[in-house]
Amino acid sequence: MTKLSVNINKIATLRNARGGNMPDLLQVAKDVQRFGAEGVTIHPRPDERHIRYQDAFDLLKVITTEYNIEGNPIPKFIDLVLQVKPTQVTLVPDAEDAITSNAGWDTVKHKDFLTEVVTEFKRNGIRTSLFVDPVEAMVTAAAATGTDRVELYTEGYASAYAHGNKAAVEPYVKAALEAQKVGLGLNAGHDLSLDNVKYFREQIPNLLEVSIGHALICEALYLGLENVIQLYLGKLAN
């Protein structure tokens, strides 16, 4: 079964909109795990517009499943991850002013930098994953950095699937097979939803984990958080 990690950034966005502590981020983290999610993901950004750096420490008290921290490995982010020591760190090359992640790493161009960062995290017992586009060469080069996993950037698939183009999954299948060939674990995320995640999971071999936030929280507004998580778990089951 592919694991579901729930990205709770949007909960923090809503909390920050009015100040105070409503909704309670820690309670939501407890709830998503109680409802069956196998992990919690956060993606702190330098401006702390949703997840605050202090949240990363506070969540340590309540996360009993897998804890995944995503972000661009600038010095402040690296220091945070080394202090928190989550289960997994996912390195994403997003610009500081990016609304959301919009591209994977060029693992050929940035091999030396990524190798250095990956080595440091693994030295501290933190599983590493690199956010990459569904390009076989990028997966191959990712393996050379020493990373444990890659996370496939799925916006292209999700956009095409919404227009009826199921063939858009084909580059992801090839990338997944390449990951298997070079010994990398495989994650996926970005714009996956109740509409498209089942087909994606069915086509992608050895998919270990999906990280879903924006769509899941939007769907929960209509269907309820517990119900939505159960629906995802059903679609991700083998």
Rosetta silent file (secondary structure, phi, psi, omega in degrees, C-alpha in Angstrom):
SEQUENCE: MTKLSVNINKIATLRNARGGNMPDLLQVAKDVQRFGAEGVTIHPRPDERHIRYQDAFDLLKVITTEYNIEGNPIPKFIDLVLQVKPTQVTLVPDAEDAITSNAGWDTVKHKDFLTEVVTEFKRNGIRTSLFVDPVEAMVTAAAATGTDRVELYTEGYASAYAHGNKAAVEPYVKAALEAQKVGLGLNAGHDLSLDNVKYFREQIPNLLEVSIGHALICEALYLGLENVIQLYLGKLAN
SCORE:     score description
SCORE:     0.000 S_00000001
   1 L     0.000  134.816  175.061    0.000    0.000    0.000 S_00000001
   2 L   -74.340  130.212 -178.963    1.210    3.490   -0.858 S_00000001
   3 E   -76.175  147.054  175.378    1.449    5.629    2.271 S_00000001
   4 E  -105.693  119.554  171.359   -0.485    8.885    2.589 S_00000001
   5 E  -109.096  125.279 -176.390    1.318   11.857    4.125 S_00000001
   6 E   -94.066  121.057  176.373   -0.957   14.839    4.714 S_00000001
   7 E   -82.415  120.076 -174.521    0.546   18.261    4.095 S_00000001
   8 L  -103.035   19.957  177.172   -0.935   20.628    6.701 S_00000001
   9 H   -54.780  -43.277 -175.459    0.391   23.910    5.286 S_00000001
  10 H   -66.150  -27.801  174.462   -3.116   25.091    4.403 S_00000001
  11 H   -65.033  -41.861  177.934   -4.236   24.641    8.007 S_00000001
  12 H   -66.834  -36.603  176.828   -1.444   26.993    9.032 S_00000001
  13 H   -58.976  -45.694  179.869   -2.467   29.460    6.315 S_00000001
  14 H   -65.397  -41.801  176.862   -5.977   29.604    7.734 S_00000001
  15 H   -59.517  -45.849 -175.658   -4.673   29.988   11.291 S_00000001
  16 H   -68.632  -22.259 -177.023   -2.356   32.819   10.305 S_00000001
  17 H   -62.666  -29.254 -178.119   -5.139   34.704    8.512 S_00000001
  18 H  -120.136   -1.309 -174.699   -6.706   35.781   11.818 S_00000001
  19 L    77.478 -174.638  179.558   -3.908   35.292   14.325 S_00000001
  20 L    69.234 -152.777 -174.054   -4.467   33.223   17.422 S_00000001
  21 L  -135.279   43.322  178.360   -4.615   29.460   17.229 S_00000001
  22 L  -128.618  118.860   -0.353   -7.715   28.601   15.236 S_00000001
  23 L   -74.624  158.163 -177.676   -7.569   26.099   13.692 S_00000001
  24 L   -80.723  109.658 -175.807   -5.147   24.378   16.044 S_00000001
  25 H   -59.686  -41.696 -178.208   -2.330   23.018   13.876 S_00000001
  26 H   -67.128  -38.052  178.131   -1.189   20.467   16.454 S_00000001
  27 H   -66.439  -39.006  177.603   -4.702   19.136   16.924 S_00000001
  28 H   -63.847  -40.712  177.145   -5.114   18.751   13.173 S_00000001
  29 H   -60.405  -42.523  176.225   -1.812   16.843   13.022 S_00000001
  30 H   -61.357  -44.043 -174.760   -3.110   14.518   15.747 S_00000001
  31 H   -65.413  -45.594 -176.755   -6.421   14.124   13.940 S_00000001
  32 H   -62.727  -33.167  176.121   -5.060   13.263   10.496 S_00000001
  33 H   -71.595  -41.073  178.132   -2.983   10.507   12.077 S_00000001
  34 H   -63.260  -31.180 -179.666   -5.933    9.282   14.131 S_00000001
  35 L   -82.105   -4.713  172.674   -7.992    9.180   10.928 S_00000001
  36 L   120.995   -7.905  178.458   -5.424    6.898    9.306 S_00000001
  37 L   -63.038  140.976 -178.106   -2.770    9.029    7.574 S_00000001
  38 L   -93.127    3.534  179.625    0.662    7.429    7.779 S_00000001
  39 E  -168.040  163.282  176.145    2.546   10.706    7.827 S_00000001
  40 E  -127.105  132.340  179.871    2.453   14.473    8.239 S_00000001
  41 E  -116.861  140.975  169.345    4.209   16.864    5.859 S_00000001
  42 E  -131.892  155.073  179.180    5.083   20.526    6.305 S_00000001
  43 L  -135.734   81.248  178.809    6.818   22.938    3.933 S_00000001
  44 L   -69.275  140.166  175.696    8.107   25.965    5.849 S_00000001
  45 L  -118.583  159.189 -174.177    9.153   28.945    3.764 S_00000001
  46 L   -55.997  -32.831 -178.757   11.398   31.839    4.815 S_00000001
  47 L   -83.508   -2.663  177.386    8.491   34.305    5.094 S_00000001
  48 L    52.675   37.163 -177.585    6.573   31.861    7.344 S_00000001
  49 L   -71.045  -16.372  172.771    3.345   32.699    5.524 S_00000001
  50 L  -131.989  -88.077  176.440    1.888   29.359    6.541 S_00000001
  51 L   -69.384  129.140  174.494    4.067   26.963    8.538 S_00000001
  52 L   -92.289  153.769 -179.965    6.243   28.808   11.035 S_00000001
  53 H   -60.195  -34.757  177.907    9.650   27.487   11.956 S_00000001
  54 H   -64.625  -31.352  176.718    8.472   27.093   15.545 S_00000001
  55 H   -56.951  -37.925 -177.476    5.676   24.843   14.275 S_00000001
  56 H   -60.396  -36.941  177.269    8.298   22.382   13.096 S_00000001
  57 H   -75.744  -42.803 -177.803    9.522   21.967   16.662 S_00000001
  58 H   -62.701  -34.965 -178.132    6.059   21.950   18.225 S_00000001
  59 H   -67.026  -21.417  176.899    4.865   19.198   15.886 S_00000001
  60 H   -56.741  -28.040 -176.902    7.525   16.869   17.272 S_00000001
  61 H   -72.398  -21.379 -170.300    5.302   16.484   20.334 S_00000001
  62 L  -122.792  -13.117 -178.957    2.364   15.038   18.418 S_00000001
  63 L   -85.112  117.039 -179.416    3.637   13.277   15.288 S_00000001
  64 L  -111.291   -6.386  176.379    3.819    9.550   15.959 S_00000001
  65 L  -100.141 -139.240  177.613    3.882    8.421   12.318 S_00000001
  66 E   -90.915  140.958 -178.008    6.330    9.705    9.696 S_00000001
  67 E  -115.600  116.679 -177.155    7.364   13.350    9.783 S_00000001
  68 E  -116.916  122.460  175.399    8.346   14.883    6.440 S_00000001
  69 E  -111.098  123.019  179.488    9.761   18.403    6.142 S_00000001
  70 E  -103.432  152.909  172.728    9.981   19.867    2.629 S_00000001
  71 E   162.031  168.043  175.991   11.876   22.930    1.524 S_00000001
  72 L   -77.345  126.920 -174.081   14.674   24.652   -0.313 S_00000001
  73 L   -76.813   61.103  168.547   17.957   23.822    1.458 S_00000001
  74 L   -76.252  163.365 -175.516   19.006   27.357    2.282 S_00000001
  75 H   -52.936  -42.000 -178.926   21.109   27.601    5.483 S_00000001
  76 H   -63.007  -39.252  179.035   18.132   28.447    7.710 S_00000001
  77 H   -68.205  -43.896  178.976   16.210   25.436    6.435 S_00000001
  78 H   -58.562  -45.628  179.245   19.184   23.109    6.826 S_00000001
  79 H   -60.364  -42.182  179.494   19.667   24.250   10.421 S_00000001
  80 H   -59.973  -49.831 -176.650   15.979   23.687   11.158 S_00000001
  81 H   -63.740  -39.962  179.997   15.977   20.146    9.788 S_00000001
  82 H   -66.197  -29.007  176.646   19.166   19.216   11.620 S_00000001
  83 H   -79.058  -42.179 -176.507   17.629   20.385   14.886 S_00000001
  84 H   -75.940  -38.705 -177.509   14.213   18.773   14.389 S_00000001
  85 L    55.370   64.119  177.416   15.507   15.529   12.825 S_00000001
  86 L   -71.057  174.028  176.051   12.297   14.471   11.058 S_00000001
  87 L   -62.066  -41.468 -174.053   11.839   11.036    9.519 S_00000001
  88 E  -143.077  143.491  169.856   12.395   12.473    6.049 S_00000001
  89 E  -118.202  131.385  178.112   13.535   15.695    4.450 S_00000001
  90 E  -111.295  117.177 -175.513   12.396   16.460    0.898 S_00000001
  91 E   -89.737  124.275 -174.132   14.580   18.981   -0.885 S_00000001
  92 L  -126.818  131.410 -176.443   12.654   21.280   -3.234 S_00000001
  93 L   -88.030   49.156 -176.803   14.218   24.021   -5.418 S_00000001
  94 L   -84.714  139.931  176.980   11.461   26.575   -4.912 S_00000001
  95 L   -66.958  156.143 -176.369   12.258   30.271   -5.116 S_00000001
  96 L   -59.565  -33.495 -177.302   11.748   32.317   -1.969 S_00000001
  97 L   -97.917   11.536 -178.099    8.785   34.172   -3.485 S_00000001
  98 L   -68.670  137.142  175.871    7.171   31.119   -5.115 S_00000001
  99 L   -67.589  -42.377  176.650    3.466   30.653   -4.416 S_00000001
 100 L  -152.943  167.547 -179.953    3.978   26.905   -4.607 S_00000001
 101 L   -63.137  138.554 -174.929    6.603   24.496   -5.886 S_00000001
 102 L  -137.949   12.366  177.084    6.741   24.567   -9.675 S_00000001
 103 L  -169.101  156.147  174.930    9.741   22.526  -10.827 S_00000001
 104 L   -93.040  175.101  178.978   12.046   19.726   -9.827 S_00000001
 105 L   -69.901  145.134  161.635   15.812   19.814   -9.343 S_00000001
 106 L   -86.351   95.398 -172.498   18.261   19.738  -12.202 S_00000001
 107 L   -75.957  -12.344  173.216   20.185   16.977  -10.492 S_00000001
 108 L   -78.633  -52.589 -177.545   22.958   17.083  -13.098 S_00000001
 109 L   -63.584  -38.438 -173.918   23.674   20.792  -12.736 S_00000001
 110 L  -104.567   22.876 -175.048   23.343   20.803   -8.936 S_00000001
 111 H   -55.895  -48.376 -175.046   24.919   17.408   -8.250 S_00000001
 112 H   -63.965  -44.961  179.903   27.776   18.678   -6.059 S_00000001
 113 H   -62.897  -47.100 -177.993   25.555   20.918   -3.947 S_00000001
 114 H   -64.821  -38.205  178.039   22.899   18.252   -3.501 S_00000001
 115 H   -60.228  -43.129  179.765   25.478   15.619   -2.639 S_00000001
 116 H   -62.842  -45.441 -178.117   26.853   17.832    0.119 S_00000001
 117 H   -69.257  -45.427  179.274   23.416   18.520    1.605 S_00000001
 118 H   -59.200  -43.883 -179.781   22.205   14.937    1.295 S_00000001
 119 H   -59.248  -42.062 -179.279   25.382   13.647    2.959 S_00000001
 120 H   -65.427  -43.997  179.776   24.887   15.977    5.919 S_00000001
 121 H   -65.959  -43.405 -179.293   21.279   14.959    6.465 S_00000001
 122 H   -66.908  -31.545  175.822   22.022   11.247    6.138 S_00000001
 123 H   -61.579  -27.407  179.604   24.920   11.624    8.564 S_00000001
 124 L   -97.568   15.044  173.604   22.282   12.782   11.050 S_00000001
 125 L    76.578   23.399 -177.727   20.000    9.824   10.414 S_00000001
 126 L  -107.009  122.946  176.357   17.438   11.693    8.270 S_00000001
 127 E   -65.094  137.370 -175.997   16.042    9.976    5.172 S_00000001
 128 E  -114.012  146.935  175.903   16.440   12.209    2.130 S_00000001
 129 E  -140.202  140.637  178.454   14.297   12.717   -0.954 S_00000001
 130 E  -110.587  130.672  178.884   14.852   14.981   -3.957 S_00000001
 131 E   -78.228  117.653 -175.054   11.923   16.634   -5.751 S_00000001
 132 E  -134.440  154.168  171.033   12.373   15.926   -9.470 S_00000001
 133 L   -72.651  159.842 -179.379   10.508   16.211  -12.752 S_00000001
 134 L   -77.044   67.820 -178.298    9.509   12.918  -14.425 S_00000001
 135 L  -126.752  123.048 -174.275   12.676   12.765  -16.498 S_00000001
 136 H   -56.748  -40.450 -178.133   14.750    9.606  -16.436 S_00000001
 137 H   -63.523  -34.251  178.995   18.062   11.476  -16.615 S_00000001
 138 H   -70.541  -35.205  176.813   17.145   13.525  -13.546 S_00000001
 139 H   -67.260  -45.660  179.091   16.325   10.356  -11.618 S_00000001
 140 H   -58.252  -46.842 -179.161   19.595    8.734  -12.681 S_00000001
 141 H   -68.714  -30.057  177.150   21.602   11.780  -11.617 S_00000001
 142 H   -61.067  -40.122 -179.791   19.692   11.967   -8.334 S_00000001
 143 H   -59.534  -32.459 -178.380   20.998    8.539   -7.407 S_00000001
 144 L   -69.196  -15.617  178.580   24.548    9.841   -7.783 S_00000001
 145 L   -81.777  -13.722 -177.071   23.957   12.324   -4.938 S_00000001
 146 L    91.657    4.631 -179.830   23.387    9.512   -2.448 S_00000001
 147 L   -62.546  155.455  178.546   19.746   10.391   -1.820 S_00000001
 148 L   -82.742  -36.792 -174.547   17.432    7.675   -0.526 S_00000001
 149 E  -142.270  167.017  164.427   14.395    8.627   -2.607 S_00000001
 150 E  -122.787  151.220  172.528   13.047   10.932   -5.263 S_00000001
 151 E  -113.527  119.310  179.963    9.648   12.622   -5.230 S_00000001
 152 E   -76.652  130.841  178.871    8.078   12.992   -8.658 S_00000001
 153 E   -79.287  111.522 -166.561    6.541   16.412   -9.322 S_00000001
 154 L  -102.037   11.274 -179.491    3.030   15.487  -10.463 S_00000001
 155 H   -59.811  -40.787 -179.298    1.476   18.827  -11.517 S_00000001
 156 H   -61.500  -43.092  176.989    1.907   17.969  -15.204 S_00000001
 157 H   -62.881  -48.359 -175.608    0.100   14.661  -14.787 S_00000001
 158 H   -61.595  -42.377 -179.813   -2.707   16.183  -12.721 S_00000001
 159 H   -63.947  -45.106 -179.329   -3.316   19.012  -15.199 S_00000001
 160 H   -68.627  -39.827 -179.488   -3.421   16.682  -18.192 S_00000001
 161 H   -61.157  -37.328  179.747   -5.568   14.088  -16.421 S_00000001
 162 H   -63.365  -21.335  178.293   -8.167   16.765  -15.668 S_00000001
 163 L  -102.897   15.111  175.374   -8.500   17.238  -19.428 S_00000001
 164 L    85.766    9.113 -176.765   -8.877   13.527  -20.086 S_00000001
 165 L   -96.933   86.108  179.799   -5.281   12.835  -21.093 S_00000001
 166 H   -72.056  -19.863  179.583   -4.361    9.683  -19.220 S_00000001
 167 H   -65.042  -14.883  179.675   -1.295    9.212  -21.407 S_00000001
 168 H   -63.829  -12.971  179.379    0.338   11.992  -19.384 S_00000001
 169 H   -77.628  -15.816 -171.836    1.225    9.344  -16.803 S_00000001
 170 H   -59.418  -44.074  177.047    3.693    7.661  -19.179 S_00000001
 171 H   -61.298  -29.851  178.904    6.776    9.796  -18.332 S_00000001
 172 H   -70.915  -37.228  175.856    6.096    9.066  -14.661 S_00000001
 173 H   -62.253  -45.839 -179.864    6.040    5.331  -15.309 S_00000001
 174 H   -62.659  -42.025  178.944    9.407    5.588  -17.078 S_00000001
 175 H   -64.886  -38.122  179.142   10.841    7.698  -14.250 S_00000001
 176 H   -65.680  -40.731  178.152    9.554    5.190  -11.689 S_00000001
 177 H   -65.761  -36.103  176.579   11.165    2.301  -13.527 S_00000001
 178 H   -66.627  -40.042  177.315   14.426    4.241  -13.651 S_00000001
 179 H   -59.873  -42.770  177.573   14.209    4.861   -9.903 S_00000001
 180 H   -61.943  -42.589 -178.013   13.794    1.137   -9.376 S_00000001
 181 H   -62.228  -40.140 -176.286   16.747    0.430  -11.659 S_00000001
 182 H   -95.086    6.549  172.655   19.112    2.767   -9.784 S_00000001
 183 L    82.766   26.214  179.388   17.910    1.703   -6.330 S_00000001
 184 L  -101.453  142.197  168.595   15.901    4.746   -5.265 S_00000001
 185 E   -71.689  159.481 -172.578   12.683    4.774   -3.291 S_00000001
 186 E  -128.168  124.391  171.583    9.812    6.623   -4.949 S_00000001
 187 E  -117.757  171.298  176.751    7.459    9.305   -3.624 S_00000001
 188 E  -153.646  153.258  177.433    5.126   11.636   -5.510 S_00000001
 189 E  -178.991  156.760  175.144    3.254   14.852   -4.896 S_00000001
 190 L   113.759  110.632  177.717    1.721   18.095   -6.121 S_00000001
 191 L    67.400   14.401  169.465   -1.883   18.497   -7.290 S_00000001
 192 L   -71.386  146.363 -174.100   -2.781   14.889   -6.633 S_00000001
 193 L  -150.082  177.187  176.036   -6.438   14.635   -5.617 S_00000001
 194 L   -60.386  -28.369 -178.556   -9.298   12.221   -5.094 S_00000001
 195 L   -72.589  -35.934 -169.921  -10.000   12.478   -8.809 S_00000001
 196 L  -117.003   -8.670 -171.057   -6.581   11.463  -10.090 S_00000001
 197 H   -73.076  -32.597 -177.814   -4.645    9.644   -7.378 S_00000001
 198 H   -65.170  -47.832  179.810   -6.084    6.170   -7.925 S_00000001
 199 H   -62.226  -41.141  179.305   -5.131    5.993  -11.588 S_00000001
 200 H   -60.996  -47.687 -179.221   -1.680    7.364  -10.803 S_00000001
 201 H   -62.355  -38.231 -179.391   -1.112    4.794   -8.078 S_00000001
 202 H   -65.965  -30.794 -175.410   -2.288    1.976  -10.344 S_00000001
 203 H   -90.113  -24.861 -170.655    0.169    2.928  -13.099 S_00000001
 204 L   -96.091  116.314  179.628    3.267    3.754  -11.048 S_00000001
 205 L   -72.885  142.753  172.533    5.339    0.793   -9.846 S_00000001
 206 L    58.957   37.828  178.137    6.783    0.771   -6.330 S_00000001
 207 E   -79.695  112.620 -174.124    5.175    4.045   -5.239 S_00000001
 208 E   -83.143  -37.454 -169.930    6.005    4.317   -1.553 S_00000001
 209 E  -156.266  141.731  167.457    4.355    7.590   -0.539 S_00000001
 210 E  -119.177  142.062  176.300    2.242   10.466   -1.770 S_00000001
 211 E  -111.890  118.987 -174.042    2.192   13.852   -0.064 S_00000001
 212 E  -132.417  129.351 -178.861   -1.115   15.670   -0.502 S_00000001
 213 L  -130.293  -70.137 -171.184   -2.191   18.965    1.016 S_00000001
 214 H   -56.610  -52.547 -178.393   -4.054   21.579   -0.990 S_00000001
 215 H   -63.328  -42.940 -177.298   -6.548   19.272   -2.703 S_00000001
 216 H   -61.965  -43.562 -179.928   -7.113   17.186    0.413 S_00000001
 217 H   -68.700  -39.057  176.432   -7.915   20.199    2.600 S_00000001
 218 H   -62.217  -44.452  179.602  -10.200   21.657   -0.087 S_00000001
 219 H   -64.025  -34.144 -179.689  -12.023   18.345   -0.413 S_00000001
 220 H   -67.078  -24.916  177.022  -12.350   18.138    3.366 S_00000001
 221 H   -61.682  -30.838 -179.253  -14.322   21.395    3.400 S_00000001
 222 H   -96.751  -36.654 -169.571  -17.114   19.534    1.616 S_00000001
 223 H  -108.801  -11.551 -177.535  -16.639   15.949    2.726 S_00000001
 224 L    91.856  140.193 -173.677  -15.045   16.174    6.153 S_00000001
 225 H   -64.030  -46.201 -178.930  -11.413   15.511    7.052 S_00000001
 226 H   -63.042  -44.113 -179.379  -11.853   12.003    8.418 S_00000001
 227 H   -63.266  -43.097 -179.391  -13.965   10.917    5.461 S_00000001
 228 H   -63.204  -43.586  178.857  -11.530   12.364    2.917 S_00000001
 229 H   -61.948  -41.305  177.440   -8.548   10.621    4.481 S_00000001
 230 H   -63.463  -37.276  177.742  -10.435    7.322    4.408 S_00000001
 231 H   -64.476  -42.426  177.304  -11.277    7.903    0.745 S_00000001
 232 H   -63.326  -44.262 -178.741   -7.615    8.495   -0.069 S_00000001
 233 H   -60.230  -37.644  176.935   -6.537    5.401    1.829 S_00000001
 234 H   -64.041  -40.800 -178.952   -9.015    3.379   -0.199 S_00000001
 235 H   -73.722  -21.621 -178.921   -7.671    4.723   -3.477 S_00000001
 236 H   -94.290   -8.164 -178.264   -4.088    4.055   -2.428 S_00000001
 237 L   -70.466  147.049  177.639   -4.677    0.484   -1.283 S_00000001
 238 L   -73.117    0.000    0.000   -3.277   -2.335   -3.389 S_00000001
